[in-house]
Amino acid sequence: MIPVLSRAQTRAFDEHAIHVCQVPGLLLMENAGAGATEVLLCAMNAGSGQGDHEKASSPAPSGRGRVRHTGGEPTWRAVVVCGGGNNGGDGFVVARHLRARGIDVRVFLTAGASRFTGDALAQLEALRGVGVQPAALTEDLGPLREALATADVVVDAIFGTGLDRPIAGLVASVIGVINEASCFCFALDVPSGLNADTGAPMGACVVADLTVTFGHHKLGLMTPHGARVAGRVELVGLGVPPRVERDDDRSACLLEPSDVARTITRRGVDQFKNGAGHVVVFAGSPGHIGAALMASRAAMRAGAGLVTIATWEEAAQVIESRVVEVMTARIARDSVAASVDPILEGKQAVVIGPGFGKDDAARSVVEHILGTWEGPTVFDADALSMFEQSPEVFAASKGAPVLTPHPGELGKLLGLRGKEVEADRFSAIRSLVDRARCVVVLKGAHTLIGAPDERVVINASGNAAMATAGAGDVLSGIVGALLCSVDPFEAACAGVHLHGAAGDAWSRAHGFADRGLLASEIGEALPATLAALVRGHGHWPI
């Protein structure tokens, strides 16, 4: 897993690099800017058809497609907009390296030259030394607009991770002009205006096509809003070992495919269906049988040997007419315990909630499972919504709960609005984990997985096409299947990654489509996705 740092941890790592690794701050800035320049050159060449074919054939991350012309010798034009701190110093390095490659560079300052000190001032003098004279911006932004009108790329070097106040005034206007421009936008460390800890916009915020971040990934980039404004994110080293030794030196970890591959073991030739695990899915009600069907089929596709749908009498007949490989069991509304206990016998994992209903009978089933079932359970959808502002019920469970809320559901559990959850997803998931004392999956772009031992993992697989009805039901079935063989935290991590990777496989197969995906197609893509994952990391023979 890859460490992801907060703003304070990033600052501490820089101090470690300077004082322990004995790498001067000026050299760190030089390494950052030089590395960023190489990423930018690669991106611009790919956009002109000169670079890597796979990159060139992929859509621009923000969808704006802003590269207009390059070819042969580098003749394209760059505009670099620099703020008054170290992020501006990084921008000076990028501008100097571009100038050294023969690229036409214009540099604008959002602060007067007298504001620059230390390493940033040294880089400013070096830029002047190679013949580039930055121009200070004033309220009249006509010169910036004119430069951007003929530029191929604008480099955002206004604010880095240290921004801790809302952007207003001249800088807000500058960011507005950058966002209006038609050229490719390249941000250094984080897009200016993005809170590096929460991913929330600090007033105005640059919307980039590509962001290069230095040393380590930042929390704010691993959020839905951060992902939207950052575009594709590339990591550039600083010339020092990136390893973070202690858990308290990181805020979260980015899940890697190899981490998931290690949790998947190859089946022996003598594997039998009961040994592969039997999942019972408490789901479905009149008008909502699709949720039960998708969750149960996803559990089968994810490797469960047996799956049973437990549902209400009035839904069972319709569901039974639609299933082939999946079994069914009926729950009696007037005798919940007597009908549920036999269903639970011999099962390895439970999924409860998709389309299940929120009436008194449904609540009785959920509470009965919480109070009696000692195995792992995925609580999703309706099984979460019925406990508004009462997440402690899961802490009292006899089993091992895994909660899979979307932001609205997590907000209800905590007494917050969904917008408040999205404003600081990391704090929200930690709060729910602390109160529910179980594994929590906060769904969304860059889904978070939190554990009671304070681990937080970020998943980066998945795409916009997965914003489709039933995708969450499919995820609950996948995690339920994995709970038959691995612990709840590993099952949640692996399930979330496989779910997103299956969506990514569908998108690639449909020309990088960002819409039109049916949730059931995620489940159907799982076997090939899972096989490709483990083969790609040397766990199965090719």
Steps between C-alpha positions, in 0.01 A plus 500: 500500500611854422506757785270801463585804710325796653628855461679485838653161420620629163673788675656260750627278218663799331671586830617139527645521148687821581627428852533120508568417137714816468342599169474883485158653439629662181589156363161359599337784305726436203419128504128569524498747212726290278286190558182695431647628174565146380140401577373806315716434194379140489137612525538762228678257268231239560236758417670570166539134409875494566493316830374174640210367290291391798518845658428671172188290441358564846266794550622817671428453871275803528334444165605846377752370245699820511823409313478669159829466321844353540723310263860462388726721706334644812331815374212519740437782743471482876368745757611451861308681774693514828395598852722653765603183685686176435240381250595806296864393536409160353338688213819696437692174468245363251518821297881491493509138388242566230704798381809277488306266268433786259139547599346847494422578866326796658489530878251706702515577872198534729727669757765767467859385454586643842280233660736219401762382747730204559489214251220654292700822462807303391292321233356833386851637449600186311198542271598858430852379435383293202316795352144462627363812667178435696223759484305599810122475460277795580123546506520528122528134400501574129868398456431162664193441282695589188784263592260215575316553171808382308642257758497123481535450875458702817696392808328570831766580763301744713433310825619160618403292800548786747183690407289547813268789413231569238625652175357837409591821318760505223603136535138383476468701178822348367368150568179591319698603194703176511182292516351688204804432281482232231857375543616197698526566876785351704499544880799468734452298822126576533273722289507847655198547722465134601522423871781244519342329803129486418480550125255786552528810278642805678296751304631508143673180384699414189356216292796310355537235233808356668648550846850397600535460875834490679644240736173338607134503408288753692169431674314773315581347163338174611148641529218535245551876466878463501479240225277724293721810514837319489439292189759225465747498790867408458744459790853645472778419745715760674830316485467354850360162612119533506450241771290606799610281787234554767122472468456840665709654219218429255126567504393228259633256242419465133399146413707334228389208281782291644352546849173352379668221306668380820162439664377278217613138523477258213247223548620146526378242253306336783299815586126438552210740514446493877869563554482804274250657737125538534369859505145590600367827360209654693364722227210585275146618552211578265629752247863441601579144399779612266721587798476143629573354159805720438651450845457123490634459147799721583577274796503201265719679248741600779551136596235392750422132460139537610268797533155517652264797475293537816198717431139569584213274402356764266833539312616138500281378215617772262865445598471123462382547144815697419782295656675187380820441697386681816277344765221677687360495854191674639476725803173502694405847620313364801781270616834660414726304734342164417544556126839676503695263727470196269606715206819603681603142579806388307567837341843669496393858429191720495406794277200699617325810378479532118136578423401331826264768631503708817176403671471344845541146370816590309640670807423192707701282261798736506492528879468122534810446286689768693413331829547133410717446191868464586640498149590782258221713354479770235245764603392705200224733381179449703686321781692825557225755445284361781760596765512876452737661754543162672818339363578356844262211424771353280756525778274274710480236226603143583648459155744686278312778319614670180304817424485623139329843501501765233551856631130557560464180702814569700370850566174365640686264731698795638224761487669691218402606152662324206671827403660518843637149458643586158662814640731281712464133414800393706364650821154359427615142455719517809205627701275217386768237560555634851129478582411177317828321587506308173626516143339781298503551124417858394405472136575758233783607271804375694303277737635492856529190719546559873572254782475525880879475527514845330606374159350696209548373146415684178391318188568662162336251263166585343364768269205728435305233310446324833260774611215266415210344688590174672878544505493506881295178511765331286773620737321355802482161330869506408606584856264233635668234286848607609397491867480122464879478471670815636456736795255792476755774430675301227165398352387862489825618338507221244129530424514874443803471273355212295170683466676807359739300284207315341342836419830618352519187282151573367593863428813399306303245301254774402750762385556651845126564535396703802131401493268220388629233742239268654573392857457135408783539247739576787424158643536330164848653457623372837645157408723638223595800714595282793702261283686787332582652838657195654676388182643845454664481843651153468261307720356277229673336204443676170 
